[in-house]
Amino acid sequence: MKQDYSVNPSMIGGQSGVIWSYDDPTIVSSFDENHSLHISATKCNDSSICLWYVSPLWEFNDSKKTKYALLGEWNKWTPVSQQRIESIVTNPEKTQTTISIQGERRETVEFAFYHPAIPTAIVSCEISPGNAEAELLISESGVYCN
């Protein structure tokens, strides 16, 4: 890459949401037509890897209209996959979302989230020894493993 450039969702046929670099999900930025991704030629060149992910923002029906995003499994090239995430269900009141995950019994998986109520974006969850599943619960107050 010889010069800096900016990308917005319409340039790549994408959707608005939040964007972050593969190497640090704790730095999340808005990504829409008014907030583009600036790519630096000095950082992204022939000798570096530059990879960004985009997640849609979901909104709860609470008094604060809390917005959150599932960024995905931390330290994976494919952070959201059908092999890991079995379902994503929001209750009818739009006050809680349940993400059912699967894996090896007793495996610990780490998911990254964008959520205004949690200071750290990484949530660890242990897969059940009984049914090889776990649930991530998201509400206006935070993200929890069940």
KOLSE-503215 format. One record per atom (N, C-alpha, C): x, y, z. Coordinates in steps of 0.2 Angstrom, whole numbers, plus 5000, padded with zeros to 4 digits. Atoms other than C-alpha are relative to their C-alpha. Layout:
<mivexs>
      x      y      z
      X      Y      Z
...
</mivexs>
This chain:
<mivexs>
      x      y      z
   5004   4994   5000
   5000   5000   5000
   5004   5006   5000
   4996   4994   5000
   5007   5017   4995
   4998   5006   5003
   5002   4994   4996
   4996   5029   5003
   4994   4998   5004
   5005   5001   4995
   4983   5031   5017
   4993   5000   4996
   5006   5000   5002
   4965   5028   5013
   4994   4999   5005
   5005   5001   4995
   4948   5027   5021
   4994   4996   4997
   5005   5005   5003
   4934   5014   5019
   4994   5002   5004
   5007   5000   4996
   4915   5016   5024
   4996   4994   4997
   5004   5006   5001
   4902   5002   5023
   4997   5000   4992
   5002   5001   5007
   4895   5007   5006
   5005   4998   4995
   4994   5002   5004
   4912   5005   4998
   5001   4993   4999
   4998   5007   4999
   4913   4987   5003
   4993   4996   5000
   5007   5004   5000
   4894   4982   5002
   4999   4998   5007
   5001   5002   4993
   4894   4981   5021
   4995   5004   5003
   5005   4996   4995
   4883   4987   5035
   5003   5004   5005
   4998   4995   4995
   4885   5000   5048
   5001   4995   5007
   5000   5004   4993
   4890   4994   5066
   5006   5003   5003
   4994   4998   4997
   4906   4994   5075
   5006   4996   4997
   4994   5004   5003
   4924   4989   5069
   5006   5000   5005
   4994   5001   4996
   4940   4983   5077
   5005   4996   4997
   4995   5004   5003
   4956   4976   5073
   5001   4993   5003
   4999   5006   4998
   4960   4958   5074
   5004   4999   5007
   4995   5001   4994
   4974   4961   5087
   4998   5004   5006
   5002   4997   4994
   4964   4971   5099
   4992   5002   5000
   5007   4998   5000
   4945   4970   5102
   4998   5005   5005
   5002   4995   4995
   4945   4982   5116
   5000   5007   4997
   5001   4993   5003
   4947   4997   5104
   4995   4999   4995
   5006   5000   5005
   4930   4998   5095
   4998   5007   4998
   5002   4993   5003
   4925   5012   5084
   4994   4999   4996
   5006   5000   5004
   4909   5017   5075
   5002   4999   4993
   4999   5001   5007
   4908   5011   5057
   4994   5001   4996
   5006   4998   5004
   4895   5020   5046
   5002   5005   4995
   4999   4996   5005
   4894   5032   5032
   5004   5007   5002
   4997   4994   4997
   4900   5046   5044
   5006   4999   5004
   4994   5002   4996
   4913   5036   5053
   5004   4995   4996
   4997   5005   5004
   4925   5028   5041
   5006   4997   5003
   4994   5003   4998
   4940   5016   5044
   5006   5004   4996
   4994   4997   5003
   4956   5026   5041
   5006   4994   5000
   4994   5005   5001
   4970   5014   5035
   5006   5003   4998
   4993   4996   5001
   4988   5020   5037
   5004   4996   4996
   4995   5004   5004
   5000   5015   5024
   5007   4998   5003
   4994   5002   4996
   5014   5015   5037
   4999   4994   5004
   5002   5006   4996
   5005   5002   5047
   4998   4994   4996
   5002   5005   5005
   4998   4992   5033
   5004   5000   4994
   4995   5000   5006
   5011   4987   5021
   5002   4993   4998
   4999   5007   5002
   5019   4972   5013
   5003   4996   5005
   4997   5004   4995
   5027   4967   5029
   4996   4999   5006
   5004   5000   4994
   5012   4968   5040
   4993   4996   4998
   5006   5003   5001
   4995   4960   5043
   4995   5005   5003
   5005   4995   4998
   4980   4972   5044
   4993   4997   4998
   5006   5003   5001
   4963   4964   5047
   4995   5003   5005
   5005   4997   4996
   4947   4972   5053
   4994   4996   5000
   5007   5003   5000
   4930   4965   5058
   4995   5005   5001
   5006   4996   4999
   4913   4973   5058
   4995   4996   5003
   5005   5003   4997
   4899   4969   5069
   4994   5004   5000
   5006   4996   5000
   4881   4975   5068
   4999   5002   5008
   5002   4998   4993
   4875   4985   5084
   4993   4998   5001
   5007   5002   4998
   4859   4978   5092
   4998   5005   5006
   5003   4995   4995
   4848   4989   5103
   4995   4996   5005
   5005   5002   4995
   4839   4984   5119
   4994   5005   5001
   5005   4995   4999
   4822   4991   5123
   4999   5002   5007
   5000   4997   4994
   4827   4998   5139
   5000   5007   5000
   5001   4992   4999
   4826   5016   5146
   5006   5003   4997
   4994   4997   5003
   4844   5019   5140
   5001   4998   4992
   4999   5003   5007
   4842   5010   5123
   5007   4998   4999
   4993   5002   5000
   4858   5001   5127
   5002   4996   4993
   4997   5003   5006
   4868   4996   5111
   5005   4995   5002
   4995   5004   4999
   4879   4981   5111
   5002   4996   4993
   4998   5004   5006
   4888   4970   5098
   5004   4994   5002
   4996   5006   4999
   4895   4952   5098
   5006   5001   4995
   4994   4999   5004
   4913   4954   5092
   5002   4993   4998
   4998   5007   5002
   4916   4935   5092
   5005   4997   5005
   4995   5003   4996
   4928   4923   5099
   5007   5003   5000
   4993   4996   4999
   4944   4931   5105
   5005   4995   4997
   4994   5004   5003
   4960   4925   5096
   4998   4995   4995
   5002   5005   5006
   4951   4916   5081
   5000   5005   4994
   5001   4997   5006
   4953   4921   5063
   4993   5001   4998
   5007   5000   5001
   4935   4917   5061
   4996   5001   5007
   5003   4999   4993
   4927   4925   5077
   4993   4997   5001
   5007   5002   5000
   4909   4920   5073
   4999   4994   4995
   5001   5006   5004
   4906   4902   5067
   4994   4996   5002
   5005   5004   4999
   4892   4890   5065
   5002   4994   5005
   4998   5005   4996
   4902   4877   5073
   5001   5002   5008
   4999   4998   4994
   4904   4887   5089
   4993   5003   5003
   5006   4997   4998
   4888   4897   5090
   4994   4997   4997
   5006   5004   5002
   4872   4887   5090
   4994   5004   4998
   5006   4995   5001
   4859   4901   5091
   5001   5006   5004
   5000   4994   4997
   4857   4919   5095
   4992   5002   5001
   5008   4999   4999
   4839   4923   5103
   5000   5006   5004
   5002   4995   4996
   4833   4939   5109
   4993   4999   5003
   5006   5001   4997
   4818   4939   5121
   4995   5004   4997
   5005   4996   5003
   4801   4946   5115
   5000   5007   5002
   5000   4994   4997
   4803   4961   5126
   5006   5004   4998
   4993   4997   5003
   4821   4965   5118
   5003   5003   5006
   4996   4998   4994
   4829   4966   5136
   5005   4995   5001
   4995   5005   4999
   4840   4950   5135
   5001   4996   4994
   4998   5005   5005
   4849   4940   5122
   5004   4995   5003
   4996   5007   4998
   4855   4922   5124
   5004   4998   4994
   4996   5003   5005
   4869   4916   5114
   5002   4993   5002
   4999   5006   4998
   4870   4897   5115
   5007   4998   4996
   4994   5002   5003
   4888   4890   5112
   5002   4993   5001
   4998   5007   4999
   4895   4873   5110
   5008   4999   4999
   4993   5002   5001
   4912   4865   5111
   5002   4994   5004
   4997   5006   4996
   4923   4852   5120
   4998   5001   5007
   5002   4999   4993
   4917   4848   5138
   5006   5003   5004
   4995   4996   4996
   4926   4859   5150
   5005   5005   4997
   4996   4996   5003
   4934   4869   5137
   4998   5008   5002
   5001   4993   4998
   4936   4888   5141
   5000   5004   4993
   5000   4996   5006
   4931   4900   5127
   4999   5007   5002
   5000   4992   4998
   4933   4919   5127
   4997   5003   4994
   5003   4996   5005
   4921   4930   5118
   5001   5007   5001
   5000   4993   4999
   4923   4948   5115
   4994   5004   4998
   5006   4996   5001
   4909   4961   5116
   5001   5007   5000
   5001   4993   4999
   4905   4979   5114
   4994   5001   5004
   5006   4999   4996
   4894   4984   5128
   5002   5006   5005
   4998   4994   4996
   4894   5001   5138
   5001   4998   5007
   5000   5002   4993
   4892   4992   5155
   5006   4996   5002
   4995   5005   4998
   4907   4981   5155
   5007   5004   4998
   4994   4997   5002
   4925   4988   5156
   5005   4996   4996
   4996   5005   5004
   4933   4973   5149
   4996   4997   4995
   5004   5002   5005
   4927   4967   5132
   5000   4992   4999
   4999   5007   5000
   4932   4949   5135
   4997   4996   5005
   5003   5004   4995
   4921   4936   5144
   5001   4993   4999
   4998   5007   5000
   4927   4919   5148
   4994   4996   5002
   5006   5005   4998
   4914   4904   5148
   5003   4993   4999
   4998   5007   5000
   4917   4886   5152
   4994   4996   4997
   5005   5005   5003
   4908   4873   5142
   4998   4995   5005
   5003   5004   4995
   4897   4862   5152
   5003   4993   4999
   4997   5007   5001
   4905   4844   5156
   4994   4995   4998
   5006   5004   5001
   4887   4837   5154
   4998   5000   4993
   5003   5000   5007
   4880   4843   5137
   5005   5004   4995
   4996   4996   5005
   4895   4852   5129
   4998   5006   4998
   5003   4994   5002
   4886   4868   5129
   5001   5005   5006
   5000   4995   4995
   4886   4885   5138
   4996   5006   4997
   5004   4994   5002
   4876   4901   5137
   5003   5007   5002
   4998   4993   4998
   4881   4919   5136
   4993   5004   5000
   5005   4996   4999
   4868   4931   5143
   5002   5007   4999
   4998   4993   5001
   4868   4949   5137
   4993   5004   5002
   5005   4996   4998
   4857   4962   5146
   5002   5007   5000
   4997   4993   5000
   4858   4981   5148
   5005   5001   5006
   4995   4999   4995
   4868   4978   5164
   5007   4996   4998
   4993   5003   5002
   4882   4967   5155
   4999   4994   4997
   5000   5007   5004
   4887   4950   5148
   5002   4995   5005
   4999   5005   4996
   4887   4934   5158
   5000   4993   4997
   5000   5007   5002
   4892   4916   5156
   4995   4996   5005
   5004   5004   4996
   4879   4904   5162
   5001   4992   4999
</mivexs>
